[in-house]
Amino acid sequence: LEPGVDGAPPRRPSQRSRLRRDRRLGEAYMAFHYAAKPVIAQVHGTCTGAGLYLVELVDLAIAAEDTRFSHVEQRFGLAGNTWHLNTQILMYGAKKARELLLLGDTFDGREAVALGLVNRAVPVAELDATVEDWAGRIARHPRDALVTGRALHQMALDSLGGTQQFLRGAVGHTLGTNLRFEDDEFNFLRERARRGTRATF
């Protein structure tokens, strides 16, 4: 919220300022998606919201078997409005992407492998060594080959709408985080203020 004037309640930010901010956030996601070098995500603990977006956007991902993944952020009123829907549809398939975004259910590292989100799930004690092994094996490629292969991968993604998804995502996020809730609709943020985060989830 933007500060109020002379003690007035804070004002909601303008759509103009929100869209500027969301475009910058979209560019940050694109930086991972279009990095010059291969990027590996090493995932453990709880992975949701922006953290899960990054796992979906990078080249490779290795997770601990007991990692807890979820698109629970969608319950805030987004309901499938996300930054990189093209990538999610390609990764999960259209129906599964809709399920993950509409329900926000939690799944573990083994399920993440089956979904195509991560390449491998290992016991947490093996996570560091597995990621180091993969990074070392990838680093044996000539640097020019890695950069060229990454550039061709990016071109293939763009032919499938790779860049457009982030522009659409910025507008979608601005609109989706400025919803008008009717009195009889579930409003996560209002309920969280009233009942607390755990009870609301």
Summary of the structure (lengths in Angstrom):
residues: 201
radius of gyration: 19.1
end to end distance: 23.8
largest distance: 62.3
contacts: 562
relative contact order: 0.16
helix: 57%
strand: 10%
